[in-house]
Amino acid sequence: MAHVFKSKDVPLKSYLQELRSPTGAMATPRSRVRLGVIAWHLGWSAVSLASMIYLIFLPASVNVLAALAAAALPGVCSVFLLSRDDFRTRQMLVWVWALACLAALGLSGGVLGPLAPWVAAPMAAAVALNQRRLILLGAALSVAVTLFAILFSLMRLFPLPDIVESFWLSSVAVITLVTGLGLSLLPALRVRTEAVRGVEHDRTRFLTLLSEQPHLIISVDGEGRLLSAYGETPPGLDMALLMKHGLITCAHVPHRLGLMQALETAQETGRAEAGFMPHAALDHFIRLSLRRGADGKLYGVLSDASLQHAREDELETARQEAQALNEGKSRFLAGMSHELRTPLNAVIGFSDIMRQQMFGPLTGKYAEYSQLIWESGQHVLDLVNDVLDMSKIEASRYELSLERFDVREPVSAALRLILATAHEKGVTVKSVLPPTPLEVTADKRAIKQMCLNLLSNAVKFTPQGGTVTLMLSETGQDSIDIQITDTGVGIAPEDLKRLGKPYEQSGPMEQRAMGTGLGLSLVQALAGLHRGRMTIESELGVGTSVSLLLPVAVNSDQPELPLSPPGASDNDTLVALSTETPKPLEDRLYTPPDLTGSDFVIRPSKS
C-alpha cells in the first residue's frame, strides 16, 4: 500500500512550525513520512559530499570529484519537498536521480567504473518515495541508466580512475546503495505491516460484531445445507442438527414444506420469508429472512420470534372470535326483526283502526293515546326494517332486484311520502326533476329507500321555515346524480368523519334521540351495491348537501360494499367523500389485527 500525496503547497516556515508542534508526536504521520524521505536524500548527499572532501586530500582527479558532486545533487533537490510535495515534484526528483547517476557513471568510466552499482540508485530513491508509480518509473530509469553506462564504457569518453580512487569510489557506491536501499525498504515494509495489522484488526472487529449481534446469520446452499454461521443461536434451535443435516431437518415436520418453498422462492426471486417451530422445541418460533447473494448462495437471518408469534396467534384467535360474535349478532338481529314484525303489524293495525275511530268515537285521551301508539309502532317498524336490511348487507345476503325503469318514479314516490311530515313540521320541500323520462337499470325499491332516508334526515334536522331541495340530473351518458340539500343545523367536521357507520350519529343528545344511526349507513351501502358513491358537504348552522352518484347500468353480479364513511377534511366548511372504489361493509366493522472452523462463530442463546 503506497502513500499517495495530493498537490499541496506548504511554506517552509509553516512546515517547520508543524514539526515543532507540541500536539501529537511532534508531527503528523504525513509529515513524518515526508521528513524521512528528505532525511534519506540528505544522508545520501552527505555521504557523497564527505567522500568528495576526503578524496580532495588524496588528491583525486577532477572527474572523480565531479562525479561525487553530481551524486549529491538529488539530495539537495529533495529540500523542495518541504514547500511543495506532490506527485509531479517527486516524479521530477526521480528524473534528477537518473540524470545525476548517469553523469556520475559517465565521469567515472561507465559500467566498468567503480560507481557502477549506482545504476540502481534511481530505483532505490523511488522505493524511498514509496509510491507504486514512482517505483515503476525508477526501475525503468535504472535500466536506461545501465544501458547508457554500457555505452559510455564502450565509447571510453573518460578514463577509469586509478586503483586508490577506484577502491574508495566502489566502497562509497556499495555502502550508499546497500544502506540506502535497505533504509528505503523499511518505511514500505512498515506501511505494509501496518496495513496487514489493520486488516486483521478490522477482520477481528467484524467477526466480533457478527458473533455478538443477537441473531444467527447463516449462508446455505439451495438445499438448505449450512455453509457458515455467525451470531447467537435462537432459543430452541439445535445447532448440532443444523450443522450436520441442514436447515430443513431443524424445523417441525409440518413447517418443513414452507421452508423448502422459501428456499426455492429465494433462489428464483432473490428473497423470501418463512417461519417455523424448531423440531425439538415446539414452544419456540423462529423467523427466517433469506436473500440470494451475487455468488449464488443464500444468506439468511434466523431470529427468535416466539413472542411475536404468540401475539399473532392471540390476535388471530381474537379476530375469529370477533367475527363469530359479529355473525351471531347479525343472525340474532335478523331473527329478532322477523319475530318483532308480527306483533308490530298487529299493534300498528289495531292502533290505526282506533285512531281513525272506525268502530265508533273515542274520548280525547284515548284518541291521543291511540295516535301515540300508532306513531311509536311505525317508529319501531322502521327501526326493525333498517336493522334487518343492515343485517342482510353485513351478511352479504342482500340481493338487488335489477330492472329498467324511469328513475323519476321512485324519487317522486319518496317525495310524496315525506311531504306530509314536512308539512306538519313547517318545512318546504322542493324538487327539480328532468322533464323527460330518465331510465336506469337499478333496484327501484333501493332507489326509493335511499331517497326516503336522505329526505327524512333532511326534514328531521331542518328547523321550521327551512327548505329541503331534491335535484335529479343526468351527469353523463353513464350516471345520474341525486342531490338533496337542506338549510338545517349542519354537521360538525368531527362528526362527519363517523357518519356512514352503523349506529353512528352526530350532534347533541337531543338531536341523536331523533334517529337510529342506520339511515346514512344504509344509503351508503345501497349506493355501493349499485357501484355508486355517496358524498356529503356540510357546514354548521348553514345546512347539508348529500349527493348520490349512481351508474345508469350495472352488471348482475353483486359488487363490494363501501368501506369508508363520508370522510371529513381539515376544512371547517366543506367535507366530502373519497372517490376510491367501495369495499365490503363488513370490513368497516371491528376486526382485531394479526460449529467449528473459521466459517462458524456461534454463541449459545442467552435466554
Residue pairs with C-beta under 8 A, 6 or more apart in sequence:
1 191
1 192
1 195
2 130
2 131
2 132
2 135
2 188
2 191
3 30
3 33
3 130
3 131
3 191
4 87
4 131
5 30
5 34
5 85
5 86
5 87
5 90
6 86
7 84
7 86
7 87
7 88
8 84
8 85
8 86
9 83
9 84
10 18
10 82
10 83
10 84
10 85
11 83
12 82
12 83
15 31
15 82
15 83
16 82
18 27
18 28
18 31
19 26
19 27
19 31
19 35
20 26
21 27
25 32
27 35
33 130
33 187
34 81
34 82
34 85
36 187
37 78
37 81
37 128
37 129
37 130
38 78
38 79
38 81
38 82
40 128
40 180
40 183
40 184
41 74
41 75
41 77
41 78
41 93
41 125
41 128
42 75
42 78
42 79
43 75
43 180
43 183
44 71
44 72
44 74
44 75
44 176
44 180
45 71
45 72
45 73
45 74
45 75
45 76
46 72
46 75
47 172
47 175
47 176
48 68
48 69
48 71
48 72
48 75
48 172
48 176
49 68
49 69
49 72
51 68
51 168
51 169
51 172
52 65
52 68
52 69
52 72
54 168
55 64
55 65
55 68
55 165
55 168
56 65
58 164
58 165
58 168
60 161
60 165
61 161
61 162
61 165
63 107
63 108
63 158
63 159
63 161
64 107
64 108
64 161
64 165
64 169
66 103
66 107
67 103
67 104
67 105
67 107
67 108
67 115
67 169
68 104
68 169
68 172
70 100
70 101
70 103
70 104
70 107
71 100
71 101
71 104
71 115
71 118
71 121
71 176
73 96
73 100
74 93
74 96
74 97
74 100
74 125
77 93
77 96
78 93
80 89
80 93
81 89
81 90
81 93
87 131
87 133
87 134
90 129
90 131
90 134
91 134
91 137
93 125
93 129
94 122
94 125
94 126
94 129
94 134
94 137
94 138
94 141
95 141
97 121
97 122
97 125
97 126
97 138
97 141
98 122
98 141
98 142
98 144
98 145
101 118
101 119
101 121
101 122
101 145
102 145
102 148
102 149
104 115
104 118
105 111
105 113
105 115
105 116
105 118
105 119
105 145
105 148
105 149
105 152
106 148
106 149
106 152
106 157
106 158
107 158
108 114
108 115
108 158
108 160
108 161
108 169
109 152
109 153
109 156
109 158
109 159
109 160
109 161
110 116
110 149
110 150
110 151
110 152
110 153
110 154
110 155
111 119
111 146
111 149
111 150
111 152
111 153
112 153
112 160
113 153
113 160
113 161
113 166
113 169
114 161
114 165
114 166
114 167
114 168
114 169
114 170
114 173
115 169
115 170
115 172
115 173
116 149
116 173
117 170
117 173
117 174
117 177
118 173
118 176
118 177
119 142
119 145
119 146
119 149
120 142
120 177
120 181
121 142
121 176
121 177
121 180
122 138
122 141
122 142
122 145
123 135
123 138
123 139
123 141
123 142
124 138
124 177
124 180
124 181
124 184
125 138
125 180
125 184
126 134
126 135
126 136
126 137
126 138
126 139
127 135
127 138
127 181
127 184
127 185
127 188
128 180
128 183
128 184
128 187
129 135
130 184
130 187
130 188
130 191
152 158
160 166
161 169
207 230
207 601
210 217
210 230
210 231
210 601
211 230
211 231
211 232
211 601
211 602
211 603
212 231
212 232
212 603
213 231
213 232
214 231
214 232
214 303
215 231
215 232
215 234
215 301
215 302
215 303
216 229
216 230
216 231
216 232
216 233
216 234
216 237
216 301
216 302
216 303
216 602
217 229
217 230
217 231
217 299
217 300
217 301
217 302
218 226
218 227
218 228
218 229
218 230
218 247
218 299
218 300
218 301
218 302
219 226
219 227
219 228
219 229
219 293
219 297
219 298
219 299
219 300
220 226
220 227
220 246
220 247
220 263
220 297
220 298
220 300
221 227
221 297
221 298
222 263
222 267
222 298
223 246
223 248
223 263
224 246
224 247
224 248
224 259
224 260
224 263
225 246
225 247
226 242
226 243
226 246
226 247
227 297
227 599
228 599
228 600
229 239
229 242
229 243
229 595
229 599
229 600
229 601
229 602
230 600
230 601
230 602
231 601
231 602
231 603
232 602
232 603
232 604
232 605
232 606
233 239
233 602
233 603
233 604
233 605
234 278
234 284
234 286
234 302
234 303
234 304
234 605
235 281
235 284
235 304
235 306
235 605
235 607
236 277
236 278
236 280
236 281
236 283
236 284
236 286
236 306
237 250
237 278
237 281
237 284
237 286
237 302
237 605
238 250
238 278
238 279
238 280
239 595
239 602
241 249
241 250
241 279
242 249
242 250
243 595
243 600
247 259
247 263
247 288
248 256
248 259
248 260
249 279
250 276
250 278
250 279
251 259
251 276
251 277
251 278
251 279
252 276
252 277
252 278
252 279
252 282
253 279
255 275
255 276
255 277
256 276
258 274
258 275
258 276
259 274
259 276
259 288
261 272
261 274
262 272
262 273
262 274
262 288
262 290
263 272
263 290
263 298
265 271
265 272
266 272
266 290
266 291
266 292
266 298
267 292
267 298
270 291
270 292
271 289
271 290
271 291
271 292
272 290
273 287
273 288
273 289
273 290
274 287
274 288
274 290
275 285
275 286
275 287
275 288
275 305
275 309
276 285
276 286
276 288
277 284
277 285
277 286
278 284
278 286
283 306
284 304
284 306
285 304
285 305
285 306
285 308
285 309
285 310
286 302
286 303
286 304
286 305
287 302
287 303
287 304
287 305
287 308
288 300
288 301
288 302
289 300
289 301
289 303
290 298
290 299
290 300
291 298
291 299
291 300
292 298
292 299
293 299
304 605
304 607
312 594
315 592
315 593
315 594
316 594
318 592
319 591
319 592
319 593
319 594
322 590
322 591
322 592
323 591
326 394
326 586
326 589
326 590
327 395
330 391
330 394
330 395
331 391
331 395
333 387
333 388
333 390
333 391
334 388
334 391
334 392
334 395
336 387
337 384
337 385
337 387
337 388
337 391
338 388
340 380
340 384
341 381
341 384
344 377
344 380
344 381
344 384
345 381
347 373
347 377
348 374
348 377
348 378
348 381
351 370
351 371
351 373
351 374
351 377
352 374
353 359
354 362
354 366
354 367
354 370
354 373
355 367
355 370
355 371
355 373
355 374
357 367
362 370
383 516
383 518
386 516
386 518
386 519
386 522
387 518
389 398
389 449
389 522
390 502
390 518
390 521
390 522
390 525
392 398
393 522
393 525
393 526
393 529
393 561
393 585
394 502
394 585
394 586
394 589
396 558
396 584
396 586
398 525
398 529
399 558
400 442
400 443
400 446
400 529
400 530
400 558
401 443
401 444
401 445
402 441
402 442
402 443
402 554
402 556
403 441
403 442
403 443
403 444
404 439
404 440
404 441
405 439
405 440
405 442
405 444
406 437
406 438
406 439
407 438
407 439
407 440
407 442
407 447
407 472
407 480
408 433
408 434
408 437
408 438
408 472
409 444
410 444
410 445
410 447
410 448
410 451
411 431
411 433
411 447
411 448
411 451
411 470
411 472
411 482
412 431
412 433
413 448
414 448
414 451
414 452
414 455
415 429
415 431
415 451
415 455
415 470
417 452
418 429
418 452
418 455
418 456
418 459
419 429
421 456
421 459
422 428
422 429
422 459
422 468
425 459
425 462
425 464
426 464
426 465
427 459
427 462
427 463
427 464
427 465
427 466
427 467
427 468
428 466
428 467
428 468
429 455
429 459
429 467
429 468
429 469
429 470
430 467
430 468
430 469
430 470
431 469
431 470
431 471
431 472
432 469
432 470
432 471
432 472
432 473
433 472
434 472
434 473
434 474
438 472
438 474
438 480
439 552
440 447
440 480
440 550
440 552
440 553
441 552
441 553
441 554
442 530
442 550
442 554
443 526
443 529
443 530
446 526
446 529
446 530
447 550
449 522
449 526
450 482
450 522
450 523
450 526
450 527
450 548
451 470
451 482
451 484
453 519
453 520
453 522
453 523
454 482
454 484
454 519
454 523
454 546
454 548
455 468
455 470
455 484
456 519
457 515
457 519
457 520
458 468
458 484
458 485
458 486
458 488
458 544
458 546
459 468
459 486
460 514
460 515
461 486
461 488
461 489
461 507
461 511
461 514
461 544
462 468
462 486
462 487
462 488
462 489
462 543
463 488
463 489
466 486
466 487
466 488
466 543
467 486
467 487
468 484
468 485
468 486
468 487
469 484
469 485
469 486
470 482
470 483
470 484
471 481
471 482
471 483
471 484
471 485
472 480
472 481
472 482
472 483
473 480
473 481
473 483
474 480
474 481
475 481
475 549
477 552
478 551
478 552
478 553
479 532
479 549
479 550
479 551
479 552
480 549
480 550
480 552
481 547
481 548
481 549
481 550
482 547
482 548
482 550
483 545
483 546
483 547
483 548
484 545
484 546
484 547
485 543
485 544
485 545
485 546
486 543
486 544
486 545
487 542
487 543
488 543
488 544
489 507
489 511
489 540
489 541
490 538
490 539
490 540
490 541
490 542
490 543
490 544
491 499
491 506
491 507
491 536
491 538
491 540
491 544
491 575
492 506
492 507
492 540
493 568
493 569
493 570
493 571
493 572
493 575
494 568
495 506
495 507
496 506
496 536
496 538
496 566
496 567
496 568
496 575
497 565
497 566
497 567
497 568
498 504
498 506
498 565
499 506
499 520
499 536
499 565
499 566
500 520
500 521
500 524
500 534
500 562
500 564
500 565
500 566
501 521
501 565
501 588
502 517
502 518
502 521
502 588
502 589
503 516
503 517
503 518
503 521
504 517
504 521
504 565
505 511
505 512
505 515
505 517
506 512
520 534
520 565
520 566
521 565
521 585
523 534
523 546
523 548
524 534
524 562
524 565
524 566
525 561
525 562
525 585
527 533
527 534
527 548
527 549
527 550
527 562
527 582
528 559
528 560
528 561
528 562
528 582
528 585
529 558
529 559
529 561
530 550
530 551
530 554
530 559
531 551
531 554
531 559
531 582
532 548
532 549
532 550
532 551
533 548
533 549
533 562
533 577
533 579
533 582
534 546
534 547
534 548
534 549
534 562
534 566
534 577
535 546
535 547
535 549
535 566
535 576
535 577
536 544
536 545
536 546
536 547
536 566
536 575
536 576
536 577
537 544
537 545
537 547
537 574
537 575
537 576
538 544
538 545
538 575
539 572
539 573
539 574
559 582
560 581
560 582
560 583
560 584
561 582
561 583
561 584
561 585
561 586
562 582
562 583
562 585
563 582
563 583
563 584
563 585
563 587
563 588
564 577
564 578
564 580
564 583
564 588
565 588
566 575
566 576
566 577
567 575
567 576
567 577
567 578
568 575
569 575
569 576
595 601
595 602
